[in-house]
Amino acid sequence: MKKTLFGLLLLGSTLFAEVIDKPATVAFVNNPQMKIIDIRTEGEWIQMGVIRNSILLTFFDEKGNVNIDSFLEELNNIVDKDEQFAIICNTGSRTKLVSNFLGKKMDYKVVNLTGGMMKLFKDGFEPEYYAGADTNSTK
């Protein structure tokens, strides 16, 4: 039920969202002009590595569930409501939904890094090793 309701909420938010879509590029992630929040799961961070100095904040858990209140509470500790920030996932499909939800429904200034980590890898990006659950961001 939660997944269905959240899915409908996200689908509805994509119809009118004002979010900046920007292709994920090696140049951008190696020299970001804003915070980059990686919303992938911990399993993906372990398997594929992470972007140096990105902020690791899972949106969907390994089973596809989400705790919106917990996510927003953590997000509010990371960014100010009027601060522009970027989000990235594996292929860009989750960030499309999440950025539209955050931008339209929650009034955040979100940049959706389209293509995600897979585009970066295709373009030759070298990720950093994920340091583990004892850290919220890479060193």
Buried (B, 14 or more C-beta within 10 A) or exposed (E): EEEEEBEEEBEBBBEEBEBEBEEBBBEBBEEBEEBBBBBBBBEBBEEBBBBBBBBBBBBBEEEEEBBEEEBEEBBEEBBEEEEBBBBBBBBBEBBBBBBBBBBBBBEBBBBBBBBBBBBBBEBEBEBBEBBEEEEEBBE
